[in-house]
Amino acid sequence: MTKYNALAVSTNYWKPHSNYTDKILNAIKDKVEDGDFVVVSEKAISTALNNMVDESTIKPRLVARGLARFWMRLIWGYPLGILCGFGQRLLKRLRNYPLESGSRHKQVALQYAGFWQALMFGSEGGIDGSNLAYSYVSLPLSNTNKLGQNIQNQIRQQLQKNVCVIIADTDKTYKLRSFFFTPRPNPLKGIHSLGSGSYLVGRFFKFKKSSTPLTVAGCSLSASEALKITNIADKARGPGSGATVWDMAARFKVNVDDVSWEMLETIGHKPIVIVRKIC
């Protein structure tokens, strides 16, 4: 049975317009070896590319306000949240879902991910506000194959190392025997994107879950193999500033929209994990 070691590589915070390829190369140059898997956070790349929306500029419409006031508070805060096994702290937060900022967030979800994804309680269609300042949310990358290949090429050319690069998202993929499914759009081939309902099914039946690989560059991996690698990387990386925007705000003891870039720069960030076979 193949075993692995994982090294989560700390870097400074990747703010918008950062040169993330240089940051990756500098961070791993004395650590990476031929044959390693280099797992990179989609969120970190998306932030560096300024692939974001400032929700404070968004004007929510009636549907978005209805989702915030009724769907999030009454449906996710009670039956769906209970069915999914949410803890009391998260249920309380959902039952007090912020109406104004929450409506703006749901409007962004409707515009960029569509109605069915907007029914998710968070990370709608890969939209994510954790580890981001103020009212910013990151959008999912649309060209992960190209970005992953570019990172792999840069590592090969600049560091003379042949590695396998995986771009991954913390949104979960669930396993039912040999069938893999996720609510996240555009996962790696072999993983089926089934929309928001798949989250409910996966949580309710407590299927085995892993973070979701989006692309693999530099080697050939089955979905099962890629999921094993991203799961190892996710455990090694940890939650960063917090698993949710509420956890992030609680860590800094401020309101959700008051987390600053400077606050985020004070904590350790691990957007890269090197995973290595040891036998």
Beta strands, then each sheet from edge to edge (+ up, - down):
strand 1: 4-11
strand 2: 37-41
strand 3: 52-54
strand 4: 136-138
strand 5: 164-176
strand 6: 179-182
strand 7: 192-193
strand 8: 208-217
strand 9: 269-277
sheet 1: 1+ 9- 2+ 5+ 6- 7-
sheet 2: 1+ 9- 2+ 5+ 8-
sheet 3: 3+ 4-
end
